[in-house]
Amino acid sequence: EEMKRDKEVVMAAVQNHGFALQYASEEMKRGKGVVMAAVQRDGYALGNASEEMKRDKEVVMAAVQNHGFALQYASEEMKR
């Protein structure tokens, strides 16, 4: 449980496997650096990001550039 909140551990995990974001703490899922690293590795990781990150244009663009279908996880306003 403690490791899910450790930024170094979470960052190393998502840099290797973006989908590892699903195991991170809610706090880590709100962190732009962690989420960006995850979606750059695997665009589908956007589905595990916080709602705030799903509204962040830079994060959504990085996810979609990695995998176009990641757009399905973006907020409604980002889909327009």
Contacts in CASP RR format, 6 or more apart in sequence:
PFRMAT RR
TARGET T0000
AUTHOR 0000-0000-0000
METHOD contacts of the structure
MODEL  1
EEMKRDKEVVMAAVQNHGFALQYASEEMKRGKGVVMAAVQRDGYALGNAS
EEMKRDKEVVMAAVQNHGFALQYASEEMKR
3 9 0 8 1.000
3 10 0 8 1.000
4 10 0 8 1.000
4 23 0 8 1.000
4 24 0 8 1.000
4 25 0 8 1.000
4 28 0 8 1.000
5 25 0 8 1.000
5 27 0 8 1.000
5 28 0 8 1.000
7 28 0 8 1.000
7 34 0 8 1.000
10 20 0 8 1.000
10 21 0 8 1.000
10 24 0 8 1.000
10 25 0 8 1.000
10 28 0 8 1.000
10 34 0 8 1.000
11 33 0 8 1.000
11 34 0 8 1.000
11 37 0 8 1.000
13 20 0 8 1.000
13 23 0 8 1.000
13 24 0 8 1.000
14 20 0 8 1.000
14 21 0 8 1.000
14 24 0 8 1.000
14 34 0 8 1.000
14 37 0 8 1.000
14 38 0 8 1.000
14 41 0 8 1.000
14 45 0 8 1.000
15 37 0 8 1.000
15 41 0 8 1.000
16 41 0 8 1.000
17 41 0 8 1.000
17 42 0 8 1.000
18 37 0 8 1.000
18 38 0 8 1.000
18 39 0 8 1.000
18 41 0 8 1.000
18 42 0 8 1.000
18 43 0 8 1.000
18 45 0 8 1.000
19 38 0 8 1.000
19 42 0 8 1.000
19 44 0 8 1.000
19 45 0 8 1.000
19 48 0 8 1.000
20 38 0 8 1.000
21 28 0 8 1.000
21 29 0 8 1.000
21 34 0 8 1.000
21 35 0 8 1.000
21 38 0 8 1.000
21 45 0 8 1.000
21 48 0 8 1.000
21 49 0 8 1.000
22 45 0 8 1.000
22 48 0 8 1.000
24 34 0 8 1.000
24 48 0 8 1.000
26 50 0 8 1.000
28 34 0 8 1.000
29 35 0 8 1.000
29 48 0 8 1.000
29 49 0 8 1.000
29 50 0 8 1.000
29 53 0 8 1.000
30 50 0 8 1.000
30 52 0 8 1.000
30 53 0 8 1.000
31 50 0 8 1.000
31 53 0 8 1.000
32 53 0 8 1.000
32 56 0 8 1.000
32 58 0 8 1.000
32 59 0 8 1.000
35 45 0 8 1.000
35 46 0 8 1.000
35 49 0 8 1.000
35 50 0 8 1.000
35 53 0 8 1.000
35 56 0 8 1.000
35 59 0 8 1.000
36 58 0 8 1.000
36 59 0 8 1.000
36 62 0 8 1.000
38 45 0 8 1.000
38 48 0 8 1.000
38 49 0 8 1.000
39 45 0 8 1.000
39 46 0 8 1.000
39 49 0 8 1.000
39 59 0 8 1.000
39 62 0 8 1.000
39 63 0 8 1.000
39 66 0 8 1.000
39 70 0 8 1.000
40 62 0 8 1.000
40 66 0 8 1.000
41 66 0 8 1.000
42 66 0 8 1.000
42 67 0 8 1.000
43 62 0 8 1.000
43 63 0 8 1.000
43 64 0 8 1.000
43 66 0 8 1.000
43 67 0 8 1.000
43 68 0 8 1.000
43 70 0 8 1.000
44 63 0 8 1.000
44 67 0 8 1.000
44 69 0 8 1.000
44 70 0 8 1.000
44 73 0 8 1.000
45 63 0 8 1.000
46 53 0 8 1.000
46 54 0 8 1.000
46 59 0 8 1.000
46 60 0 8 1.000
46 63 0 8 1.000
46 70 0 8 1.000
46 73 0 8 1.000
46 74 0 8 1.000
47 54 0 8 1.000
47 70 0 8 1.000
47 73 0 8 1.000
49 59 0 8 1.000
49 73 0 8 1.000
51 75 0 8 1.000
53 59 0 8 1.000
54 60 0 8 1.000
54 73 0 8 1.000
54 74 0 8 1.000
54 75 0 8 1.000
54 78 0 8 1.000
55 74 0 8 1.000
55 75 0 8 1.000
55 77 0 8 1.000
55 78 0 8 1.000
57 78 0 8 1.000
60 70 0 8 1.000
60 71 0 8 1.000
60 74 0 8 1.000
60 75 0 8 1.000
60 78 0 8 1.000
63 70 0 8 1.000
63 71 0 8 1.000
63 73 0 8 1.000
63 74 0 8 1.000
64 70 0 8 1.000
64 71 0 8 1.000
64 74 0 8 1.000
71 78 0 8 1.000
71 79 0 8 1.000
END
